[in-house]
Amino acid sequence: MVEYKPKRTGGSGRGSGAPGQSRDLAVRVKSARGRKNSSTRWLQRQLNDPYVAAAKREGYRGRAAFKLLEINDKLKFLTKGKRVVDLGCAPGGWLQVAVQRCGEGNVIGIDLLPTETVAGAEVIVGDVRESADMDRVRDLLGGQKADIVLSDMAASSTGHKATDHLRIVALIEISLDFAHEVLVEGGWFVVKILQGGAQGELQRSLGQCFDKVRVIKPPASRSDSSEAYVAASGYRPAERESSA
């Protein structure tokens, strides 16, 4: 059972700051027979999440779109004409943001899962580890390099923080291998991480082939989550090749 109670929230403009409305409804979910308490908590959090509401209101595929918007508000790397490849692009929220900021025809997404069409973006159902799918991305780039490689990929949670951290680090390494193949000199690499013990080594590794490495936790990332984003800029392919 769902109960609604009025609550006051602040206003917002599209793409900046925490979303909200001048008057909203707080939602309390009563446990139903057969529903686990964890499911009830998740549902209540979703129903009360201003980012979930804003995503529906503004036509984004999910609340994750605001994470990219907030990172870009800070770093200003998504600009008109930039070529973007989004790894693990489903359900497509980051593709939507990239098209809005960089323009139609400049954005490519790839995911193992089918992704509903995003106007202005090319989407591949494929595996970033497969050379044939890498060639498909290269073909769509038309012989040019990408200015930005994005990845919001994450493995399914095991509930064990150390294991989840190591699994996402492995995904970052896969994403970085991909970036080495397609990224232009001076380009950007923006990727999700779950903070943990291997993070320092990862940042040192990125520092060998990027001029600057930052770790950002956008406001749209839940405060009780270890999720953050690594934003590496100023790609140096020659130095990567010399250290390989």
VENSULRA-V711302 format. One record per backbone hydrogen bond with DSSP energy under -1.0 kcal/mol. NH is the residue of the N-H (numbers start at 1). CO is the residue of the C=O. If there is no record, write none. Layout:
NH_CO, NH_CO
This chain:
3_28, 5_26, 7_24, 16_13, 24_7, 26_5, 28_3, 30_1, 35_32, 40_36, 41_37, 42_38, 43_39, 44_40, 45_41, 46_42, 47_43, 48_44, 53_49, 54_50, 55_51, 56_52, 57_53, 58_54, 60_55, 65_62, 66_63, 68_64, 69_65, 70_66, 71_67, 72_68, 73_69, 74_70, 75_71, 76_72, 81_102, 82_79, 84_106, 85_148, 86_108, 87_150, 88_110, 89_110, 92_89, 96_92, 97_93, 98_94, 99_95, 100_96, 101_97, 102_98, 103_99, 105_120, 106_103, 108_84, 109_122, 110_86, 111_124, 121_118, 122_107, 124_109, 126_111, 130_127, 134_130, 135_131, 136_132, 137_133, 138_134, 139_135, 140_136, 141_137, 143_138, 144_141, 146_182, 147_83, 148_83, 149_188, 150_85, 151_190, 152_87, 164_160, 165_161, 166_162, 167_163, 168_164, 169_165, 170_166, 171_167, 172_168, 173_169, 174_170, 175_171, 176_172, 177_173, 178_174, 179_175, 180_176, 181_178, 182_178, 183_179, 184_146, 186_235, 187_184, 188_147, 189_232, 190_149, 191_230, 192_151, 193_228, 195_226, 199_196, 202_198, 203_199, 204_200, 205_201, 206_202, 207_203, 209_206, 210_206, 211_234, 212_233, 214_231, 216_229, 221_218, 225_222, 228_193, 229_216, 230_191, 231_214, 232_189, 233_212, 235_187, 236_209, 240_236, 241_237, 242_238, 243_239
